[in-house]
Amino acid sequence: MNLGFYIDSLGKTDTTCALYDALNAAVEHDGVDDVSLFYNNVAFNDSPTNFGLFNSTDIWHFTGNLVVSSLSSLAFAQQVVNKFTIYYLVEDVGENIFKLILATDNVKVLVKDAEGAAHFYRVTGKHADGIIGNYNIEAILGAINGN
């Protein structure tokens, strides 16, 4: 399986460091053939990368399972005509609940923890499709495979 993540910025934060660690682990995983990270904004990050880094304009080349991390990234990915399945990682419900409800009608939703799943359900009336922890590769692959 091809695994891709789409984030807004490569800038070094606790979140991107955890994501880089997970994607580096995914490269070594038997169930993963290729790992790609797509971004909108380039920024300094000296974390090691054993996976492909691509600007979001290259996303139309990608096939596989794509996890996006913002509503704007989700809207962009939904406009691309290609063979990938989109998963939206809800990290913050935010202020625009109606936009969130509409955007998640036809994508699978992932959350980081049970509290996030409960909050997502309370706000949208929809259940999350998977809980992935802090970018735990086994949990991500389990959610994608429906386990």
Residue pairs with C-beta under 8 A, 6 or more apart in sequence:
1 31
1 32
1 33
1 64
1 65
1 141
1 144
2 32
2 33
2 34
2 35
2 36
2 62
2 63
2 64
2 65
2 84
3 23
3 26
3 32
3 34
3 35
3 36
3 64
3 65
3 67
3 140
3 141
3 144
4 35
4 36
4 37
4 38
4 59
4 62
4 64
4 65
4 66
4 67
4 84
5 19
5 23
5 36
5 37
5 38
5 66
5 67
5 68
5 69
6 37
6 38
6 39
6 56
6 59
6 66
6 67
6 68
6 69
6 73
6 76
6 77
7 16
7 19
7 37
7 38
7 39
7 40
7 69
7 70
7 73
8 39
8 40
8 41
8 69
8 70
8 72
8 73
9 16
9 39
9 40
9 41
9 42
9 43
10 16
10 37
10 39
10 41
10 42
10 43
10 44
10 45
10 53
11 41
11 43
11 44
11 45
12 43
12 44
12 45
12 46
12 47
15 91
16 45
16 47
17 47
18 134
18 135
19 37
19 135
20 45
20 47
20 48
20 49
21 47
21 135
22 135
22 136
22 137
22 140
23 35
23 37
23 49
23 50
23 51
24 48
24 49
24 50
24 51
25 137
26 32
26 35
26 51
26 137
26 140
26 141
27 35
27 50
27 51
29 137
29 141
31 141
32 141
34 52
34 64
35 50
35 51
35 52
36 51
36 52
36 53
36 54
36 62
37 49
37 51
37 52
37 53
37 54
38 54
38 55
38 56
38 58
38 59
38 62
38 66
39 53
39 54
39 55
39 56
40 55
40 56
40 73
42 55
54 61
54 62
56 73
56 76
59 66
59 76
59 77
59 80
59 82
60 80
60 81
60 82
61 82
62 82
62 84
63 82
63 83
63 84
64 84
64 85
65 84
65 85
65 87
65 144
66 77
66 84
66 85
66 86
66 87
67 87
67 88
67 89
67 110
67 140
68 74
68 77
68 86
68 87
68 88
68 89
69 89
69 91
71 94
71 96
71 99
71 100
71 103
74 86
74 88
74 103
74 107
75 103
77 84
77 86
78 86
78 103
78 107
85 108
85 144
86 107
86 108
87 107
87 108
87 109
87 110
87 129
87 130
87 143
87 144
88 103
88 104
88 107
88 108
88 109
88 110
89 110
89 111
89 112
89 132
90 100
90 104
90 109
90 110
90 111
90 116
90 120
90 128
91 112
91 116
93 100
93 119
93 120
93 123
94 100
97 123
97 124
100 123
100 124
101 124
101 126
104 124
104 126
108 129
108 130
108 143
109 120
109 126
109 128
109 129
109 130
110 128
110 129
110 130
110 131
110 132
110 140
110 143
111 117
111 120
111 128
111 130
111 131
111 132
112 131
112 132
112 133
112 134
113 131
113 133
114 131
116 128
116 131
117 127
117 128
117 131
120 126
120 127
120 128
121 127
121 128
129 143
130 139
130 140
130 142
130 143
130 144
131 139
131 143
132 139
132 140
132 143
133 139
